[in-house]
Amino acid sequence: MQIIEITGVTGTGPYDIYVCDPTLTYCDITYGVSIPPTFSYTLTGPLEGLCFILVKIVDTSTGCETFETFKIEPPTPTPTPTPTVTPTLSLPICNCITFELTSGTSRTYNYIQCNGVTVYGTISSGTTLYVCGNSTYSESPATYSLGSPCVMGMCVPSPSVTPTQTPTVTPTPTLTPTPTLTPTPTPWAIYRLDSCCALPDAYAYLPPTVSPGTGIRLSNNQCYYVIGLAVSAPTHTYVATYIDCPSCLADFPC
């Protein structure tokens, strides 16, 4: 028997607790939970035997949502005739999080980085941020979405799926299929970046959507702008894209 226990939550409560599979295809919901006391949930049905479990906690008094992904270790057998299965909850895995604000004034957001450090920031209108972590929050109308696990501490966007064209039939008895065109996703590349704050140049892998002059925030929380492609080893890790230097400096000044 595998059990998840939640001993404490930062909030007001009561809480609605969702226990789901990693794809959110199946969720079991418990409404109106007060913590403390400890909330215990036994994994059964479609959730039993999974390697990862996604838990969403909704504070019904404020509407705040918290996501945590847990790795469920396989049961450890004991030499006794009736072995007891003791699941172990590992540290939350690190997922790609996208923050976006399409219009309006700047809004606040926060999340926990892969190393456990909580980041608090503001996002400007017309900005999309890509970060790695968990336990996210954004001030409305800013939105966030939880993506796939990060790779080597970076968000790697999934290539879009292009529908194939259906072969057409000519008036003659001979069928002539139309070739299917499948574009190849453009890979990330190393770019040279100049500092918005008179710091030394930096090099980092950037997504193919950037262009010269684009504002970039790197893993040292400093703002830079794109100069162009470079042949050099990366010095920092890409974090977020901005319209330009002033947009980045509005959130992370020198």
PEDATA-V755224 format. One line per field, one symbol per residue. ss: DSSP state (~ for helix, > for strand, _ for the rest). psi: psi as a letter, one per 40 degrees, with the letter a starting at -180 (. if undefined). A space follows every 10 residues. Layout:
# PEDATA-V755224
ss: ???
psi: ???
This chain:
# PEDATA-V755224
ss: __>>>>____ ____>>>>>> >_____>>>> >>>_____>> >>__~~~___ _>>>>>>>>_ ____>>>>>> >>________ ________>_ ____>>>>>> >_____>>>> >>>____>>> >>>___>>>> >>>>>>>>__ __>>>>>>>_ >__>______ _______>>_ ____>>____ ________>> >>>>>_____ _>>>>>____ ____>>>>__ __>>>>>>>_ _______>>> >>__~~~~~~ ~___
psi: hhhhhhdihh adiiihhhhi idefdhihhh ifhhhiihhh hhhibeehei dihhhhhhhe deeiihhhhh hhiiihiiei dgihhgihhi iiihihhhhh hdiaiiiiii ihideehhhh aihiheihhh ihaagiiihi eiiiihaiii hfeihhihii hhiiihhihi eiehhgihih hhihhhiiih ihhiieffii iihihiieei ihehhhhaee fihiihdaii giihdihhdi hidadddddd dgi.
